[in-house]
Amino acid sequence: MWTGVLRERSIAAPSDGLFTKRRYTMSATTVSEDRVFETIADALAELGTERDQITREASFESLDVDSLDLVEVGQVIQDQFDVELKGDDMKNVGTVGEVVDLVVERAS
């Protein structure tokens, strides 16, 4: 279940000024482990990893994920959760679950 806040952002109104369009964006106050895991699993699957091999306990080595793939996963994480993972962060994690935990911790 998503718990969060809707934030209103104005978009430029037409020149006649008769109305203003609005766009709403969601800002999650909590990030669930399941959502982070699914996002990472989807990203790894798009990079060629067999989906049924991706578990929280799976090591990146056993999944045959290289450093370039991890950079791609890090970009997806930043785009989806606004959490930046640096090279040193990725050196210190060995499993999918460790990345999930790191993202959840930094997102809160």
NORHUGI-V301311 format. One line per field, one symbol per residue. psi: psi as a letter, one per 40 degrees, with the letter a starting at -180 (. if undefined). A space follows every 10 residues. Layout:
# NORHUGI-V301311
psi->???
This chain:
# NORHUGI-V301311
psi->hhhahhhhhi ihiideedih iihhihhhdi hidddddddd ddddddeehh deehidehid ddefhadddd dddddddddd efhhhidddd deieiddddd dddddde.
